[in-house]
Amino acid sequence: MHISLSGKTAVICGSTQGIGRAIAESFAAAGARCILVARNRQTLDDVRAALPSPNNQLHHAVVADFSDTSQVHSAIRQIMLIGDVDILVNNTGGPKPGPIIEVATSDFTKAFEQHVVCNQLLAQALVPAMKKNGYGRIINIISTSVRIPLANLGASNTIRAAVASWAKTLSNEIGQYNITVNNILPGFTDTARLGSLIGSISENSGLSKEEVISNLTKEIPMKRFGEASELAALATFIASPFASYITGTSIPVDGGRTGTI
């Protein structure tokens, strides 16, 4: 099976590091024109310049901080000037770790805007062209916590579940237009986000980071953390025509850690 995204345009949010960057690299290698969205202009430009272009496709970079919806509105205007979008990857850093009882209500509001509201803004702007062209893929990078809540991630567990419900509802409404909506659920993946979680657990438990890592990997049947490229491979398949009859799903990529069928 050769997966090609030639002729497709993809918006990848949070695309300057970790899972988002790996997805952008994979999409570009498959022939997609990529529109990178993130907060830092210099980093965006560096990543954009490094993306492969096997079809001589031109990649673009758009600055937006998803904690500010006015910046997302501005980014959408810039994206729509570039052209129709076929693939949208919603990928935004989650709320800070901590027990749910300690989460300020303002943090819930901020996280809801950053994830659910920004996803909604992007979908409302980009879905009409997907309908017109008879092809669309919306992929949300969320968390295995939508299956089983994770300890010490109170705000994230709550908001990720809201995104999953939003996605399922949207998939039911727009599937008839050959637009699919799916969620990828990363397990413990070797990214800066995981490093932050390990640091938080270490601080709260008194364990060393090495001990925390050892304890976490013991929970994973494959006995290792995932690589961002492994999630990107799934995202590239879901974005392709081969995944035309897969929608409304939440797919864990977690080395078997999630304890549900």
Secondary structure, DSSP 8 states (H G I E B T S, - for coil): -----TT-EEEEESTTSHHHHHHHHHHHHTT-EEEEEES-HHHHHHHHHHS--TT----EEEE--TT-HHHHHHHHHHHHHH---SEEEE-------B-GGG--HHHHHHHHIIIIIHHHHHHHHHHHHHHHHT-EEEEEE--GGGTS--TTBHHHHHHHHHHHHHHHHHHHHHGGGTEEEEEEEE-SBSSHHHHHHHHHHHHHH---HHHHHHHHHHTSTTSS-B-HHHHHHHHHHHHSGGGTT--S-EEEESTT-S---
